[in-house]
Amino acid sequence: MNTATDPFYKRLSLNLLSIALILLLLYLAQGILVPFFIAVLLASLLLPIVHFLQSLKFSNLLSISITVVLAVLLTLTVIYFLSWQIVGFFDDWPVIKERFGEVTNSIKTWVRAHFNITIRKQDQYIKDTTANWRSSAGDVLG
C-alpha cells in the first residue's frame, strides 16, 4: 500500500475507520480497562510513600504493606464519614420536607399577592409543566 500516491479520500476514510474501531474497542473493553486504569492511578499515588519508607531503611515488603494498609484505612475512614453524613441527612429528612413545604407555600402566597394568580392555577401550572418536562426529558437529554 503506497500512502503517498493514495487519494485523499482513501486516506481519510482509513483514518476515520481506524479511529472508529479504536473507540469501539475501548467501549467494549471498558469493563477491564476502567479497573486497570484505577489501579495504575492508585499505584502512582502510593509509589512516593513506598519510596519514602524505603529511604528510611524499611524493607520492600514492609514499606509496601504499610502503604497499602494506610490506603485501605484512609478509604474506610472516608466511607465511614460519608455514610455517617448520609444517615444524618436521612434522619433530618422529615424536617427538610416540612421546611420545603413551608417555603413552597410562602412562594405561592407571594406569587398570589403580587401577580394575582390563584394557588390552584399555580398548582395546575406546576403539574402541567412537570408532565411536559417528564415527557420531553429524553429529547432534552438527546
BAVEX-976558 format. One line per 4 residues: their letters; for each residue x, y, z of C-alpha. Coordinates in Angstrom, 1 decimal, decimal comma, padded with zeros to 4 digits. Layout:
BEGIN
A> X:Y:Z ~ ...
//
This chain:
BEGIN
MNTA> 000,0:000,0:000,0 ~ 001,6:003,2:-001,1 ~ 000,2:006,0:001,0 ~ 002,0:008,8:-000,9
TDPF> 000,0:008,1:-004,1 ~ -003,3:007,2:-002,5 ~ -006,0:009,7:-002,9 ~ -007,0:011,9:000,0
YKRL> -010,5:010,4:000,4 ~ -009,0:006,9:000,8 ~ -006,5:008,0:003,5 ~ -009,3:010,0:005,3
SLNL> -011,7:007,0:005,2 ~ -009,0:004,7:006,5 ~ -008,1:007,1:009,3 ~ -011,8:007,6:010,3
LSIA> -012,4:003,8:010,2 ~ -009,3:003,2:012,4 ~ -010,5:005,8:014,9 ~ -014,0:004,3:015,0
LILL> -012,6:000,8:015,5 ~ -010,3:002,0:018,3 ~ -013,2:003,8:020,0 ~ -015,4:000,7:019,7
LLYL> -012,6:-001,5:021,2 ~ -012,3:000,9:024,1 ~ -016,0:000,9:024,7 ~ -016,2:-002,9:024,6
AQGI> -013,2:-003,3:026,9 ~ -014,2:-000,7:029,4 ~ -015,1:-003,4:032,0 ~ -011,4:-004,4:032,0
LVPF> -009,8:-001,0:031,3 ~ -011,5:001,1:033,9 ~ -010,4:-001,0:036,9 ~ -006,9:-001,3:035,3
FIAV> -006,5:002,4:035,0 ~ -007,8:003,0:038,5 ~ -005,2:000,5:039,8 ~ -002,5:002,3:037,8
LLAS> -003,6:005,7:039,3 ~ -003,7:004,2:042,8 ~ -000,2:002,7:042,4 ~ 001,1:006,0:041,0
LLLP> -000,3:007,8:044,0 ~ 001,1:005,3:046,6 ~ 004,6:005,0:045,0 ~ 006,1:008,1:046,6
IVHF> 005,1:006,8:050,1 ~ 006,7:003,5:049,3 ~ 009,9:005,2:048,2 ~ 009,9:007,4:051,3
LQSL> 009,6:004,4:053,6 ~ 012,3:002,6:051,7 ~ 014,6:005,6:052,2 ~ 014,0:005,2:055,9
KFSN> 015,6:001,7:055,5 ~ 012,3:-000,3:055,6 ~ 012,3:-003,5:053,5 ~ 010,3:-003,5:050,2
LLSI> 007,7:-005,9:051,6 ~ 007,2:-003,8:054,8 ~ 007,0:-000,5:053,0 ~ 004,5:-001,7:050,5
SITV> 002,4:-003,4:053,3 ~ 002,4:-000,2:055,4 ~ 001,4:001,9:052,4 ~ -001,5:-000,5:051,4
VLAV> -002,8:-000,7:054,9 ~ -002,7:003,1:055,2 ~ -004,5:003,5:051,9 ~ -007,2:001,0:053,0
LLTL> -007,6:002,7:056,4 ~ -007,9:006,1:054,7 ~ -010,5:004,7:052,2 ~ -012,5:003,1:055,0
TVIY> -012,4:006,3:057,1 ~ -013,7:008,4:054,1 ~ -016,5:005,8:053,5 ~ -017,4:005,8:057,2
FLSW> -017,7:009,6:057,4 ~ -019,7:009,8:054,1 ~ -022,1:007,1:055,3 ~ -022,4:009,0:058,6
QIVG> -023,4:012,2:056,8 ~ -025,9:010,4:054,6 ~ -027,5:008,8:057,6 ~ -027,7:012,2:059,3
FFDD> -029,3:013,6:056,2 ~ -032,0:010,9:056,1 ~ -032,6:011,4:059,8 ~ -033,3:015,0:059,1
WPVI> -035,5:014,3:056,0 ~ -038,9:014,9:057,7 ~ -037,7:018,3:058,9 ~ -036,3:019,1:055,4
KERF> -039,5:018,0:053,8 ~ -041,6:020,1:056,2 ~ -039,4:023,2:055,7 ~ -039,6:022,7:051,9
GEVT> -043,4:022,7:052,1 ~ -043,3:025,9:054,2 ~ -041,1:027,6:051,7 ~ -043,2:026,4:048,8
NSIK> -046,4:027,8:050,4 ~ -044,6:031,1:051,1 ~ -043,6:031,4:047,5 ~ -047,2:030,6:046,3
TWVR> -048,6:033,2:048,6 ~ -046,2:035,8:047,4 ~ -047,0:035,0:043,7 ~ -050,7:035,2:044,5
AHFN> -050,2:038,6:046,2 ~ -048,0:040,1:043,5 ~ -049,3:038,6:040,3 ~ -053,0:037,8:041,2
ITIR> -052,5:034,1:040,2 ~ -054,5:031,8:042,4 ~ -052,8:028,9:044,2 ~ -055,0:026,5:042,3
KQDQ> -053,8:027,9:039,0 ~ -050,2:027,8:040,2 ~ -050,5:024,1:041,2 ~ -052,1:023,3:037,8
YIKD> -049,3:025,1:036,0 ~ -046,7:023,2:038,0 ~ -048,4:019,9:037,4 ~ -048,6:020,6:033,6
TTAN> -045,0:021,8:033,4 ~ -043,8:018,7:035,3 ~ -045,8:016,4:033,0 ~ -044,4:018,2:029,9
WRSS> -040,9:018,1:031,3 ~ -041,1:014,4:032,0 ~ -042,4:013,6:028,5 ~ -039,7:015,7:026,8
AGDV> -036,8:014,8:029,1 ~ -035,4:012,3:026,6 ~ -035,5:014,9:023,8 ~ -033,7:017,5:026,0
LG> -031,0:015,0:027,0 ~ -030,7:013,8:023,4
//
